[in-house]
Structures are given as C-alpha cells and as structure tokens.
Amino acid sequence: MWTRQHKQRNTGKLIVPSLCVLFLAYFGFHAYHGEFGIYSKYRLQAQAAELQTQLDAVKARRIDFERRVQLMHEGTLEKDMLDEQARKALNLSHRDEITIMLPASAK
C-alpha cells in the first residue's frame, strides 16, 4: 500500500488573519477619509466657521443699509442724507467743496 505524506504548509493558517487585516484596513481607511469620516468632519467645521464670518459681515452690512434707509423714511428725512444721495446719484458738488475721486475697486 502506497501512502503519500504531505508536508504541512503555513500559508493556510495565514488566509483568515490576512482577510481580517484587509477588512479592518478597508473600513479604517473609510472611517477617516470617507464622506462622513473624521477628516470630513474637520473640513466641514472649517467651512462652517468661514461661512459664519461671511454671515456676520452680511448682517453688519444689512444693519448699515437698514439704518440708512431709516434715515430716508418720510417724516424723519434728514437733509444731509438727502443731499448725500442726490449728489451721489447726479455726480455733482458745490464750487467750494473738495472732491476726492476714488477708483471703482475701492468702493
């Protein structure tokens, strides 16, 4: 009777652990770099802070516009505000005034 003896190989013992390592590496990578990962969280927080500063600037501008419009309402019309708006619209000034021309980008 012939018997064949096989030598035990260690590669069979490494298949399951290597699959587990690949599985964990895949999910670990996506936990950090994925759409809802840790890195995305920090990026969204930075974007939210930037948008908040823009919102604060827009709110300040709006308050300024509302104050200027309030000065032009009927009954509380100020002559200085009316004079300023008329001069700006008509591009006029008095003879004894000094006019300083600013470039369009400075506005």
TIVO-2410 file (N, C-alpha, C; in nm, 3 decimals):
# residues 107
REC num residu      c1      c2      c3 atome chaine
REC   1      M   0.083  -0.115   0.000     N      A
REC   1      M   0.000   0.000   0.000    CA      A
REC   1      M   0.090   0.123   0.000     C      A
REC   2      W   0.056   0.211  -0.089     N      A
REC   2      W   0.134   0.333  -0.101    CA      A
REC   2      W   0.068   0.444  -0.020     C      A
REC   3      T   0.143   0.515   0.054     N      A
REC   3      T   0.093   0.631   0.129    CA      A
REC   3      T   0.177   0.752   0.090     C      A
REC   4      R   0.110   0.857   0.079     N      A
REC   4      R   0.180   0.979   0.043    CA      A
REC   4      R   0.171   1.076   0.162     C      A
REC   5      Q   0.280   1.124   0.205     N      A
REC   5      Q   0.281   1.216   0.317    CA      A
REC   5      Q   0.296   1.358   0.265     C      A
REC   6      H   0.209   1.442   0.317     N      A
REC   6      H   0.211   1.583   0.276    CA      A
REC   6      H   0.278   1.665   0.384     C      A
REC   7      K   0.353   1.758   0.336     N      A
REC   7      K   0.419   1.848   0.429    CA      A
REC   7      K   0.320   1.961   0.464     C      A
REC   8      Q   0.308   1.991   0.590     N      A
REC   8      Q   0.217   2.096   0.635    CA      A
REC   8      Q   0.271   2.233   0.592     C      A
REC   9      R   0.185   2.313   0.534     N      A
REC   9      R   0.224   2.447   0.492    CA      A
REC   9      R   0.161   2.550   0.587     C      A
REC  10      N   0.233   2.660   0.605     N      A
REC  10      N   0.183   2.765   0.693    CA      A
REC  10      N   0.093   2.865   0.620     C      A
REC  11      T   0.083   2.856   0.489     N      A
REC  11      T   0.003   2.953   0.413    CA      A
REC  11      T  -0.145   2.940   0.445     C      A
REC  12      G  -0.193   2.824   0.475     N      A
REC  12      G  -0.334   2.804   0.509    CA      A
REC  12      G  -0.370   2.875   0.639     C      A
REC  13      K  -0.276   2.884   0.728     N      A
REC  13      K  -0.302   2.948   0.856    CA      A
REC  13      K  -0.304   3.101   0.844     C      A
REC  14      L  -0.251   3.155   0.735     N      A
REC  14      L  -0.243   3.300   0.718    CA      A
REC  14      L  -0.360   3.359   0.639     C      A
REC  15      I  -0.444   3.276   0.581     N      A
REC  15      I  -0.552   3.327   0.497    CA      A
REC  15      I  -0.654   3.405   0.579     C      A
REC  16      V  -0.704   3.350   0.686     N      A
REC  16      V  -0.808   3.416   0.767    CA      A
REC  16      V  -0.753   3.545   0.832     C      A
REC  17      P  -0.636   3.543   0.895     N      A
REC  17      P  -0.586   3.668   0.952    CA      A
REC  17      P  -0.560   3.777   0.846     C      A
REC  18      S  -0.511   3.738   0.729     N      A
REC  18      S  -0.486   3.839   0.626    CA      A
REC  18      S  -0.618   3.897   0.574     C      A
REC  19      L  -0.721   3.817   0.562     N      A
REC  19      L  -0.852   3.869   0.523    CA      A
REC  19      L  -0.907   3.964   0.629     C      A
REC  20      C  -0.886   3.931   0.755     N      A
REC  20      C  -0.930   4.020   0.864    CA      A
REC  20      C  -0.855   4.152   0.861     C      A
REC  21      V  -0.726   4.147   0.835     N      A
REC  21      V  -0.646   4.270   0.828    CA      A
REC  21      V  -0.693   4.356   0.712     C      A
REC  22      L  -0.718   4.296   0.596     N      A
REC  22      L  -0.768   4.372   0.481    CA      A
REC  22      L  -0.906   4.432   0.510     C      A
REC  23      F  -0.991   4.356   0.575     N      A
REC  23      F  -1.124   4.402   0.610    CA      A
REC  23      F  -1.115   4.523   0.703     C      A
REC  24      L  -1.033   4.515   0.806     N      A
REC  24      L  -1.017   4.625   0.900    CA      A
REC  24      L  -0.949   4.746   0.836     C      A
REC  25      A  -0.853   4.723   0.747     N      A
REC  25      A  -0.787   4.833   0.678    CA      A
REC  25      A  -0.884   4.908   0.588     C      A
REC  26      Y  -0.970   4.835   0.520     N      A
REC  26      Y  -1.070   4.898   0.433    CA      A
REC  26      Y  -1.163   4.989   0.512     C      A
REC  27      F  -1.219   4.937   0.619     N      A
REC  27      F  -1.312   5.017   0.698    CA      A
REC  27      F  -1.241   5.126   0.777     C      A
REC  28      G  -1.119   5.103   0.817     N      A
REC  28      G  -1.042   5.207   0.885    CA      A
REC  28      G  -1.012   5.324   0.792     C      A
REC  29      F  -0.976   5.294   0.669     N      A
REC  29      F  -0.950   5.399   0.571    CA      A
REC  29      F  -1.074   5.484   0.548     C      A
REC  30      H  -1.188   5.418   0.529     N      A
REC  30      H  -1.311   5.492   0.502    CA      A
REC  30      H  -1.365   5.562   0.627     C      A
REC  31      A  -1.330   5.515   0.744     N      A
REC  31      A  -1.371   5.586   0.867    CA      A
REC  31      A  -1.296   5.718   0.878     C      A
REC  32      Y  -1.178   5.727   0.824     N      A
REC  32      Y  -1.101   5.851   0.830    CA      A
REC  32      Y  -1.124   5.939   0.707     C      A
REC  33      H  -1.117   5.880   0.587     N      A
REC  33      H  -1.122   5.958   0.463    CA      A
REC  33      H  -1.257   5.955   0.394     C      A
REC  34      G  -1.352   5.882   0.444     N      A
REC  34      G  -1.481   5.868   0.377    CA      A
REC  34      G  -1.563   5.996   0.378     C      A
REC  35      E  -1.680   5.988   0.317     N      A
REC  35      E  -1.767   6.105   0.306    CA      A
REC  35      E  -1.811   6.156   0.443     C      A
REC  36      F  -1.832   6.067   0.537     N      A
REC  36      F  -1.872   6.105   0.672    CA      A
REC  36      F  -1.763   6.072   0.772     C      A
REC  37      G  -1.639   6.071   0.729     N      A
REC  37      G  -1.526   6.034   0.814    CA      A
REC  37      G  -1.476   6.147   0.901     C      A
REC  38      I  -1.371   6.120   0.973     N      A
REC  38      I  -1.313   6.214   1.067    CA      A
REC  38      I  -1.256   6.336   0.993     C      A
REC  39      Y  -1.185   6.313   0.886     N      A
REC  39      Y  -1.126   6.422   0.808    CA      A
REC  39      Y  -1.235   6.513   0.752     C      A
REC  40      S  -1.344   6.455   0.705     N      A
REC  40      S  -1.454   6.534   0.650    CA      A
REC  40      S  -1.519   6.619   0.759     C      A
REC  41      K  -1.522   6.567   0.880     N      A
REC  41      K  -1.579   6.644   0.991    CA      A
REC  41      K  -1.500   6.772   1.014     C      A
REC  42      Y  -1.368   6.762   1.015     N      A
REC  42      Y  -1.284   6.880   1.036    CA      A
REC  42      Y  -1.295   6.978   0.920     C      A
REC  43      R  -1.305   6.925   0.800     N      A
REC  43      R  -1.319   7.010   0.682    CA      A
REC  43      R  -1.454   7.084   0.686     C      A
REC  44      L  -1.560   7.017   0.727     N      A
REC  44      L  -1.690   7.081   0.736    CA      A
REC  44      L  -1.693   7.186   0.847     C      A
REC  45      Q  -1.623   7.160   0.958     N      A
REC  45      Q  -1.617   7.258   1.066    CA      A
REC  45      Q  -1.544   7.385   1.020     C      A
REC  46      A  -1.437   7.368   0.944     N      A
REC  46      A  -1.364   7.484   0.892    CA      A
REC  46      A  -1.451   7.563   0.793     C      A
REC  47      Q  -1.524   7.492   0.712     N      A
REC  47      Q  -1.612   7.558   0.616    CA      A
REC  47      Q  -1.725   7.631   0.689     C      A
REC  48      A  -1.778   7.571   0.796     N      A
REC  48      A  -1.884   7.636   0.874    CA      A
REC  48      A  -1.833   7.763   0.940     C      A
REC  49      A  -1.709   7.762   0.988     N      A
REC  49      A  -1.652   7.882   1.050    CA      A
REC  49      A  -1.635   7.993   0.946     C      A
REC  50      E  -1.590   7.957   0.827     N      A
REC  50      E  -1.572   8.056   0.720    CA      A
REC  50      E  -1.707   8.116   0.679     C      A
REC  51      L  -1.809   8.030   0.667     N      A
REC  51      L  -1.941   8.079   0.629    CA      A
REC  51      L  -2.001   8.166   0.740     C      A
REC  52      Q  -1.969   8.135   0.865     N      A
REC  52      Q  -2.019   8.216   0.976    CA      A
REC  52      Q  -1.960   8.357   0.970     C      A
REC  53      T  -1.831   8.369   0.937     N      A
REC  53      T  -1.771   8.502   0.925    CA      A
REC  53      T  -1.834   8.580   0.809     C      A
REC  54      Q  -1.864   8.511   0.699     N      A
REC  54      Q  -1.931   8.577   0.587    CA      A
REC  54      Q  -2.070   8.623   0.627     C      A
REC  55      L  -2.140   8.539   0.704     N      A
REC  55      L  -2.274   8.575   0.751    CA      A
REC  55      L  -2.270   8.697   0.841     C      A
REC  56      D  -2.172   8.703   0.930     N      A
REC  56      D  -2.159   8.819   1.018    CA      A
REC  56      D  -2.134   8.947   0.939     C      A
REC  57      A  -2.051   8.937   0.834     N      A
REC  57      A  -2.024   9.054   0.750    CA      A
REC  57      A  -2.150   9.099   0.677     C      A
REC  58      V  -2.227   9.004   0.626     N      A
REC  58      V  -2.350   9.038   0.555    CA      A
REC  58      V  -2.452   9.099   0.651     C      A
REC  59      K  -2.460   9.045   0.772     N      A
REC  59      K  -2.553   9.101   0.871    CA      A
REC  59      K  -2.516   9.244   0.907     C      A
REC  60      A  -2.386   9.271   0.924     N      A
REC  60      A  -2.342   9.407   0.955    CA      A
REC  60      A  -2.375   9.502   0.841     C      A
REC  61      R  -2.357   9.455   0.719     N      A
REC  61      R  -2.389   9.537   0.602    CA      A
REC  61      R  -2.539   9.567   0.595     C      A
REC  62      R  -2.618   9.464   0.626     N      A
REC  62      R  -2.763   9.481   0.623    CA      A
REC  62      R  -2.808   9.581   0.730     C      A
REC  63      I  -2.750   9.574   0.848     N      A
REC  63      I  -2.785   9.668   0.954    CA      A
REC  63      I  -2.750   9.810   0.911     C      A
REC  64      D  -2.637   9.827   0.845     N      A
REC  64      D  -2.599   9.959   0.796    CA      A
REC  64      D  -2.699  10.009   0.691     C      A
REC  65      F  -2.738   9.922   0.599     N      A
REC  65      F  -2.837   9.961   0.497    CA      A
REC  65      F  -2.971   9.996   0.562     C      A
REC  66      E  -3.013   9.916   0.660     N      A
REC  66      E  -3.140   9.945   0.727    CA      A
REC  66      E  -3.134  10.079   0.800     C      A
REC  67      R  -3.021  10.112   0.859     N      A
REC  67      R  -3.006  10.240   0.927    CA      A
REC  67      R  -3.014  10.354   0.826     C      A
REC  68      R  -2.950  10.336   0.710     N      A
REC  68      R  -2.952  10.441   0.608    CA      A
REC  68      R  -3.092  10.456   0.549     C      A
REC  69      V  -3.163  10.347   0.531     N      A
REC  69      V  -3.299  10.355   0.478    CA      A
REC  69      V  -3.390  10.420   0.581     C      A
REC  70      Q  -3.369  10.391   0.709     N      A
REC  70      Q  -3.449  10.451   0.815    CA      A
REC  70      Q  -3.433  10.603   0.815     C      A
REC  71      L  -3.314  10.652   0.781     N      A
REC  71      L  -3.292  10.796   0.776    CA      A
REC  71      L  -3.366  10.861   0.660     C      A
REC  72      M  -3.403  10.785   0.559     N      A
REC  72      M  -3.469  10.840   0.442    CA      A
REC  72      M  -3.620  10.821   0.446     C      A
REC  73      H  -3.677  10.767   0.555     N      A
REC  73      H  -3.822  10.749   0.564    CA      A
REC  73      H  -3.893  10.884   0.575     C      A
REC  74      E  -4.018  10.883   0.540     N      A
REC  74      E  -4.097  11.004   0.544    CA      A
REC  74      E  -4.116  11.049   0.690     C      A
REC  75      G  -4.107  11.177   0.715     N      A
REC  75      G  -4.123  11.230   0.850    CA      A
REC  75      G  -3.992  11.240   0.924     C      A
REC  76      T  -3.895  11.153   0.891     N      A
REC  76      T  -3.765  11.158   0.958    CA      A
REC  76      T  -3.654  11.184   0.856     C      A
REC  77      L  -3.692  11.241   0.745     N      A
REC  77      L  -3.597  11.266   0.637    CA      A
REC  77      L  -3.493  11.369   0.681     C      A
REC  78      E  -3.369  11.333   0.676     N      A
REC  78      E  -3.263  11.424   0.712    CA      A
REC  78      E  -3.208  11.490   0.586     C      A
REC  79      K  -3.184  11.616   0.598     N      A
REC  79      K  -3.136  11.692   0.482    CA      A
REC  79      K  -2.997  11.645   0.438     C      A
REC  80      D  -2.913  11.608   0.533     N      A
REC  80      D  -2.778  11.562   0.497    CA      A
REC  80      D  -2.783  11.432   0.417     C      A
REC  81      M  -2.871  11.341   0.459     N      A
REC  81      M  -2.882  11.214   0.387    CA      A
REC  81      M  -2.938  11.238   0.247     C      A
REC  82      L  -3.038  11.323   0.236     N      A
REC  82      L  -3.095  11.354   0.106    CA      A
REC  82      L  -2.992  11.421   0.016     C      A
REC  83      D  -2.916  11.514   0.071     N      A
REC  83      D  -2.813  11.583  -0.004    CA      A
REC  83      D  -2.705  11.484  -0.051     C      A
REC  84      E  -2.664  11.394   0.037     N      A
REC  84      E  -2.560  11.295   0.002    CA      A
REC  84      E  -2.607  11.204  -0.110     C      A
REC  85      Q  -2.729  11.155  -0.100     N      A
REC  85      Q  -2.782  11.064  -0.202    CA      A
REC  85      Q  -2.801  11.136  -0.336     C      A
REC  86      A  -2.846  11.261  -0.332     N      A
REC  86      A  -2.865  11.336  -0.457    CA      A
REC  86      A  -2.733  11.363  -0.525     C      A
REC  87      R  -2.634  11.402  -0.448     N      A
REC  87      R  -2.502  11.428  -0.507    CA      A
REC  87      R  -2.440  11.301  -0.566     C      A
REC  88      K  -2.462  11.192  -0.496     N      A
REC  88      K  -2.408  11.065  -0.545    CA      A
REC  88      K  -2.476  11.024  -0.676     C      A
REC  89      A  -2.608  11.040  -0.681     N      A
REC  89      A  -2.683  10.999  -0.800    CA      A
REC  89      A  -2.655  11.091  -0.919     C      A
REC  90      L  -2.644  11.220  -0.892     N      A
REC  90      L  -2.626  11.317  -1.000    CA      A
REC  90      L  -2.481  11.348  -1.031     C      A
REC  91      N  -2.391  11.302  -0.944     N      A
REC  91      N  -2.247  11.324  -0.961    CA      A
REC  91      N  -2.215  11.473  -0.965     C      A
REC  92      L  -2.267  11.546  -0.866     N      A
REC  92      L  -2.248  11.691  -0.858    CA      A
REC  92      L  -2.184  11.728  -0.724     C      A
REC  93      S  -2.125  11.850  -0.721     N      A
REC  93      S  -2.073  11.905  -0.596    CA      A
REC  93      S  -2.075  12.057  -0.606     C      A
REC  94      H  -2.061  12.124  -0.491     N      A
REC  94      H  -2.057  12.270  -0.490    CA      A
REC  94      H  -1.919  12.318  -0.533     C      A
REC  95      R  -1.910  12.449  -0.566     N      A
REC  95      R  -1.783  12.504  -0.612    CA      A
REC  95      R  -1.677  12.507  -0.502     C      A
REC  96      D  -1.721  12.532  -0.379     N      A
REC  96      D  -1.624  12.546  -0.270    CA      A
REC  96      D  -1.591  12.412  -0.202     C      A
REC  97      E  -1.634  12.302  -0.256     N      A
REC  97      E  -1.606  12.171  -0.198    CA      A
REC  97      E  -1.488  12.105  -0.267     C      A
REC  98      I  -1.420  12.023  -0.192     N      A
REC  98      I  -1.309  11.944  -0.249    CA      A
REC  98      I  -1.362  11.805  -0.280     C      A
REC  99      T  -1.343  11.761  -0.402     N      A
REC  99      T  -1.391  11.629  -0.443    CA      A
REC  99      T  -1.271  11.536  -0.457     C      A
REC 100      I  -1.280  11.422  -0.392     N      A
REC 100      I  -1.173  11.322  -0.399    CA      A
REC 100      I  -1.227  11.205  -0.480     C      A
REC 101      M  -1.164  11.177  -0.591     N      A
REC 101      M  -1.207  11.067  -0.678    CA      A
REC 101      M  -1.139  10.938  -0.636     C      A
REC 102      L  -1.218  10.836  -0.611     N      A
REC 102      L  -1.166  10.705  -0.573    CA      A
REC 102      L  -1.184  10.608  -0.688     C      A
REC 103      P  -1.092  10.513  -0.702     N      A
REC 103      P  -1.112  10.412  -0.807    CA      A
REC 103      P  -1.233  10.324  -0.774     C      A
REC 104      A  -1.288  10.263  -0.876     N      A
REC 104      A  -1.409  10.182  -0.859    CA      A
REC 104      A  -1.385  10.064  -0.767     C      A
REC 105      S  -1.262  10.012  -0.761     N      A
REC 105      S  -1.233   9.895  -0.678    CA      A
REC 105      S  -1.231   9.931  -0.530     C      A
REC 106      A  -1.218  10.057  -0.493     N      A
REC 106      A  -1.213  10.098  -0.353    CA      A
REC 106      A  -1.351  10.105  -0.292     C      A
REC 107      K  -1.454  10.100  -0.370     N      A
REC 107      K  -1.592  10.109  -0.319    CA      A
REC 107      K  -1.628   9.981  -0.259     C      A
***
